[in-house]
Amino acid sequence: MFAADPALKAAYDALEDEYAALDALLRARKEAGLTQAQVAERMGTTASAVARLEGSLVSEKHSPTLATLRKYATACGKTLRISFV
């Protein structure tokens, strides 16, 4: 897929961490069997705010706080864990 376009591969690789974080959020919500609206209710916010949160990780328009990510994790019955490898 990227072999023909090294610039596209470089751009994709630059966003690898953001895509991994988004995948973790979406996987947590799916494993919990929750909709964005249900997560929002548990977080005390709106479904549109949860949609923005999930979209912000790749759009780079906003960097969610650790407190927000912790609330999201808790709403999904998970614990936020950050690691450096």
MIBADO-623923 format. One record per residue: x, y negated, z negated of N, C-alpha, C in turn; residue number from 1. Coordinates in steps of 0.2 Angstrom, whole numbers. Layout:
{{X; Y; Z}; {X; Y; Z}; {X; Y; Z}; NUM}
...
//
This chain:
{{4; 6; 0}; {0; 0; 0}; {4; -6; 0}; 1}
{{10; -7; -4}; {14; -13; -5}; {20; -12; 0}; 2}
{{21; -6; 3}; {27; -6; 6}; {28; -11; 12}; 3}
{{23; -12; 15}; {23; -17; 21}; {23; -24; 19}; 4}
{{22; -26; 12}; {22; -33; 10}; {25; -33; 3}; 5}
{{32; -34; 3}; {35; -35; -3}; {33; -41; -8}; 6}
{{31; -46; -4}; {28; -52; -8}; {22; -50; -12}; 7}
{{17; -46; -9}; {11; -44; -12}; {13; -39; -18}; 8}
{{18; -35; -17}; {20; -30; -23}; {23; -34; -28}; 9}
{{27; -39; -27}; {30; -44; -32}; {24; -47; -36}; 10}
{{19; -50; -33}; {14; -53; -36}; {10; -48; -40}; 11}
{{9; -42; -38}; {5; -37; -42}; {9; -36; -48}; 12}
{{16; -34; -47}; {20; -32; -53}; {20; -38; -58}; 13}
{{20; -44; -56}; {20; -50; -61}; {14; -50; -65}; 14}
{{8; -47; -63}; {2; -47; -67}; {1; -40; -70}; 15}
{{6; -36; -70}; {5; -29; -73}; {3; -29; -80}; 16}
{{6; -34; -84}; {4; -34; -91}; {-3; -36; -92}; 17}
{{-5; -41; -88}; {-12; -44; -89}; {-17; -38; -87}; 18}
{{-16; -34; -81}; {-20; -29; -79}; {-20; -24; -85}; 19}
{{-15; -22; -88}; {-15; -17; -93}; {-19; -19; -99}; 20}
{{-19; -26; -101}; {-23; -28; -106}; {-30; -28; -105}; 21}
{{-32; -30; -98}; {-39; -30; -96}; {-41; -23; -96}; 22}
{{-37; -18; -94}; {-39; -11; -94}; {-40; -9; -101}; 23}
{{-36; -11; -106}; {-37; -9; -113}; {-44; -11; -116}; 24}
{{-45; -18; -114}; {-52; -20; -116}; {-58; -17; -113}; 25}
{{-58; -16; -107}; {-63; -13; -104}; {-64; -5; -106}; 26}
{{-58; -2; -107}; {-59; 5; -109}; {-61; 5; -116}; 27}
{{-60; 1; -121}; {-62; 1; -127}; {-70; 0; -127}; 28}
{{-72; -5; -123}; {-79; -6; -123}; {-83; 0; -120}; 29}
{{-80; 3; -115}; {-83; 9; -112}; {-83; 15; -117}; 30}
{{-78; 16; -120}; {-78; 21; -125}; {-83; 20; -131}; 31}
{{-84; 14; -132}; {-89; 12; -137}; {-96; 13; -135}; 32}
{{-97; 13; -128}; {-103; 13; -125}; {-107; 7; -126}; 33}
{{-104; 1; -125}; {-107; -5; -126}; {-107; -10; -120}; 34}
{{-112; -14; -120}; {-112; -19; -114}; {-108; -25; -117}; 35}
{{-107; -30; -112}; {-104; -36; -114}; {-109; -40; -119}; 36}
{{-115; -39; -118}; {-120; -42; -123}; {-120; -39; -130}; 37}
{{-119; -33; -130}; {-119; -29; -137}; {-112; -31; -140}; 38}
{{-107; -32; -137}; {-100; -34; -139}; {-101; -41; -142}; 39}
{{-104; -45; -138}; {-105; -52; -140}; {-109; -53; -146}; 40}
{{-114; -49; -147}; {-118; -49; -153}; {-114; -47; -159}; 41}
{{-110; -42; -158}; {-106; -40; -164}; {-100; -45; -165}; 42}
{{-98; -49; -160}; {-93; -54; -161}; {-96; -61; -164}; 43}
{{-103; -61; -163}; {-106; -68; -165}; {-105; -73; -159}; 44}
{{-105; -71; -153}; {-104; -75; -148}; {-109; -73; -142}; 45}
{{-108; -76; -136}; {-113; -75; -131}; {-109; -70; -126}; 46}
{{-114; -67; -122}; {-111; -62; -117}; {-107; -65; -112}; 47}
{{-109; -72; -110}; {-104; -75; -105}; {-97; -77; -108}; 48}
{{-97; -78; -115}; {-90; -78; -118}; {-86; -72; -117}; 49}
{{-90; -66; -118}; {-86; -60; -118}; {-84; -59; -110}; 50}
{{-88; -61; -106}; {-86; -60; -98}; {-80; -64; -97}; 51}
{{-80; -70; -100}; {-75; -75; -98}; {-68; -72; -102}; 52}
{{-69; -69; -108}; {-63; -66; -111}; {-60; -61; -107}; 53}
{{-65; -56; -104}; {-62; -51; -100}; {-59; -53; -94}; 54}
{{-62; -58; -91}; {-59; -61; -85}; {-53; -65; -86}; 55}
{{-52; -68; -91}; {-47; -73; -93}; {-40; -69; -92}; 56}
{{-40; -63; -94}; {-33; -59; -94}; {-30; -59; -87}; 57}
{{-34; -59; -82}; {-31; -59; -75}; {-31; -65; -72}; 58}
{{-36; -69; -74}; {-36; -76; -70}; {-31; -81; -73}; 59}
{{-28; -80; -79}; {-23; -84; -82}; {-26; -91; -83}; 60}
{{-33; -92; -83}; {-36; -98; -85}; {-36; -100; -92}; 61}
{{-35; -94; -96}; {-36; -95; -103}; {-32; -89; -106}; 62}
{{-29; -90; -112}; {-26; -85; -116}; {-29; -84; -122}; 63}
{{-33; -79; -123}; {-37; -78; -129}; {-32; -77; -135}; 64}
{{-35; -79; -141}; {-31; -79; -147}; {-31; -72; -150}; 65}
{{-26; -71; -154}; {-26; -64; -157}; {-32; -63; -161}; 66}
{{-35; -69; -164}; {-41; -68; -168}; {-47; -66; -164}; 67}
{{-47; -68; -158}; {-53; -66; -153}; {-52; -59; -151}; 68}
{{-46; -57; -149}; {-44; -50; -147}; {-46; -46; -153}; 69}
{{-44; -48; -159}; {-46; -44; -165}; {-53; -43; -166}; 70}
{{-57; -48; -165}; {-64; -48; -165}; {-67; -43; -160}; 71}
{{-65; -43; -154}; {-67; -39; -149}; {-65; -32; -150}; 72}
{{-59; -31; -153}; {-58; -24; -155}; {-62; -21; -160}; 73}
{{-63; -25; -165}; {-68; -23; -171}; {-75; -22; -168}; 74}
{{-77; -26; -164}; {-84; -25; -161}; {-85; -19; -157}; 75}
{{-79; -16; -154}; {-79; -10; -151}; {-77; -4; -155}; 76}
{{-76; -5; -162}; {-74; 0; -166}; {-67; 2; -166}; 77}
{{-63; -3; -164}; {-56; -1; -163}; {-52; -6; -167}; 78}
{{-45; -5; -167}; {-41; -9; -171}; {-36; -12; -166}; 79}
{{-35; -18; -166}; {-30; -22; -162}; {-23; -20; -164}; 80}
{{-19; -17; -159}; {-12; -16; -160}; {-8; -18; -155}; 81}
{{-3; -22; -156}; {2; -25; -151}; {9; -22; -152}; 82}
{{12; -20; -147}; {19; -18; -148}; {23; -21; -142}; 83}
{{30; -21; -144}; {35; -23; -139}; {39; -16; -138}; 84}
{{40; -15; -131}; {43; -9; -130}; {50; -11; -126}; 85}
//
